[in-house]
Structures are given as structure tokens and as C-alpha cells.
């Protein structure tokens, strides 16, 4: 079983080799994928730095209910 919101053409070809009777669903319009009010960010994590620790620090610093 494989689920992916984004997958490259090369990886899709590999997945097709290892799946049987697979169902593929494609959305052709980018406008269908937008969520109003959602903003995405990325944080560069240095080598040796814990991603979990960084994520915990970010979540702890947020104010939400």
C-alpha cells in the first residue's frame, strides 16, 4: 500500500513495478489543493541536531488553542 500527496514521475514508475491492481488518483488543478489561511514554513536543521528536539522547541513556542 502506498499513499503520497506528491510523487515524482521517476518514483511513480518504480512504484508501478511493485504494485498489483493499483488505483491511482490524480488532481489536475492546483486550485483544488489550496487551503485558505494555511502557511507552510521550513526549518533548516544542522547535521547532528535532533529533528525531534527542533520540532518540540517550535511547537512549545506556539500559542494556539
C-alpha positions as semicolon CSV with decimal commas, in nm:
position;residue;x (nm);y (nm);z (nm)
1;X;0,000;0,000;0,000
2;X;0,133;0,343;-0,092
3;X;-0,015;0,686;-0,032
4;X;0,152;1,005;-0,149
5;X;0,030;1,360;-0,190
6;X;0,329;1,436;-0,410
7;X;0,534;1,185;-0,605
8;X;0,786;1,232;-0,885
9;X;0,744;1,070;-1,225
10;X;1,055;0,856;-1,170
11;X;0,931;0,723;-0,838
12;X;0,583;0,660;-0,982
13;X;0,744;0,433;-1,245
14;X;0,925;0,234;-0,976
15;X;0,607;0,202;-0,769
16;X;0,416;0,066;-1,068
17;X;0,671;-0,218;-1,096
18;X;0,598;-0,337;-0,742
19;X;0,223;-0,290;-0,713
20;X;-0,058;-0,506;-0,849
21;X;-0,406;-0,377;-0,928
22;X;-0,308;-0,032;-0,806
23;X;-0,552;0,257;-0,813
24;X;-0,408;0,598;-0,895
25;X;-0,591;0,923;-0,830
26;X;-0,467;1,245;-0,989
27;X;-0,585;1,600;-0,933
28;X;-0,526;1,812;-1,239
29;X;-0,597;2,153;-1,091
30;X;-0,368;2,316;-0,835
31;X;-0,663;2,531;-0,725
32;X;-0,824;2,221;-0,573
33;X;-0,524;2,174;-0,344
34;X;-0,526;2,515;-0,175
35;X;-0,625;2,564;0,186
36;X;-0,709;2,923;0,271
37;X;-0,519;3,056;0,570
38;X;-0,255;2,781;0,563
39;X;0,107;2,890;0,555
40;X;0,396;2,646;0,528
41;X;0,748;2,705;0,658
42;X;1,068;2,507;0,661
43;X;1,344;2,499;0,916
44;X;1,699;2,403;0,829
45;X;1,833;2,151;1,081
46;X;2,210;2,126;1,113
47;X;2,385;1,790;1,095
48;X;2,386;1,627;1,434
49;X;2,094;1,838;1,553
50;X;1,786;1,641;1,657
51;X;1,484;1,700;1,432
52;X;1,254;1,590;1,713
53;X;1,414;1,839;1,953
54;X;1,380;2,118;1,697
55;X;1,014;2,029;1,632
56;X;0,943;2,013;2,006
57;X;1,101;2,357;2,055
58;X;0,889;2,505;1,773
59;X;0,563;2,354;1,898
60;X;0,637;2,463;2,255
61;X;0,687;2,822;2,136
62;X;0,348;2,840;1,957
63;X;0,035;2,985;2,111
64;X;-0,277;2,810;1,989
65;X;-0,598;2,666;2,129
